[in-house]
Amino acid sequence: MGNFKLIEKLSNAFGISGYEYEVREIIKSEIKGYVDKIETDPLGNLIAIKNFQAKGPKVMLNAHMDEVGLIVDYIDDNGFLRFKKVGGIDDRVLAGKRVLLRVSKEKLVPGVIGIKAIHLQHSKEEEERVIEAKNLYIDIGAKNKNEAEKIVPLGTPVMFKTVFQKINKDTFIGKAFDDRLGCALTIELLKNNYKNPVIALFTVQEEIGLRGSAVGTYKYKPDISITIEGTISADLPEVPEHLKCTHIESGSVITIKDSGTITDHTLRKKLVQIAKKNKISYQFKQVIAGGTDAYRIQTSDSSVKVLTVAVPVRYIHSPVSLFKEKDYDDTLKLLDRFIKTL
C-alpha cells in the first residue's frame, strides 16, 4: 500500500530544525491538486486545507518536517569545525559518521565527524569512554581556518549522510523517519476523499521545542487533531521487557499518554474499535516517554481533542533508523478508516 518512493524522497531530503524548506517543497509538489488551499506561515509551517466548508468535525492531521542534526558554531586554526547538536542526539552515535553541510540551497559540502584512531588510544579507559559532542569535530579536509571559512561559514546546518534503502522484502533503513513517515502518511491521506473538513499541518522546529505547532493551530481551529509520528521501538536485546515501548511488525502505535499529553479517551477507544473491526494490527505505546506536537495543539486557545498515532521505528534520533512495511501500511489503513467514520 505505502508509497515508498515518496518516503525515500522525504527521508533523503535535508531538513534539520529551522531548515525545512526542501522537505516543504516536496510536500507542496505532492499535494498540489489534491487540496483546496496551500499556505506557508511566517515560521515556515505548511498548512493545507481540504473541504473546509463541509459539515462535520474539522480534523487536523499533524506531522513535523524537521529532523535532528548539527550546526557549526566554531572553526579552529587547523580548519576543523566544532558543532552543537540540534535536537536530542545521543553522543555515542556521532563519532565517525559522514555528514552533509548545507552551505546554500544549491550546495552541500561532505564531511566526517572525526575521532582519534584506536591505535593512538593509550588506555582502556580512553577506549571505553563516550566522547562528548563538545569534544568532537567535523573534518571537511580544509588546510586551515581561512580555507575552512571560505567553504563553510559559521551557522551552517549539518545533516547525517544517510541514503534510504530497502534491505529486505519488507524492511527499510534511512534517516529522519521521525517524522518523515508522518509526513508521508499525511500526504497519502490528503489524496483520499473525505466528507468532513481536513486540515493538514506540517510543522517546523518540533525537535527543538514543538515550536511550529505552538503557532500553527490557531488560524484554522480544528475540533480533532491527529499527530502522526515515527515513534520509539525498543524491542532490542539489551532492553528489559517492560521498557520495550513498542515492537516493530506489531502494527500501528496508539498513544495513551506521553510526557506531555493524555490523548482523548473516547476517540482512542474508537480507534481501537475500528482496528478490531477491520482486523488492523495495533499496539499501545507502553512507556511514558517522549513528546509530540499534540501537547501544543491540545493546549491551544480553543482546546482540541487529540490523538497520537505512529509507526514504530528502531534507532530514532540517530544517523540511521529502521521500520517495517507492515507497520506503515497498518497505520495508513487505520487512519483512513478512522477519518471516514467521522
Protein Blocks (a to p, Z undefined) as FASTA:
>chain_A
ZZfklmmmmmmpgcdehiammmmmmmmmmmgojambdcddfkopacddehklpgcjdddd
dddfbdcddddfbdcfkopacdddedjddfklmgopacdddfbfkbccddddddddfklp
cbfklmmpccdfklgccdehiablmlmmmmmcghiacddddddddfbfkbccdehklcmk
mmmmmmmmmmpccfbdcdddddehklnoommmmmmmmmmccfbdcdddddddfbbfklcf
klnopaehibpaddfbdckbccdfklmmmmmmmmmmnopacdddfbdgdjdfklmmmmmm
nopaddddddddehihiabdcddfklmmmmmmmmmmmmmmZZ
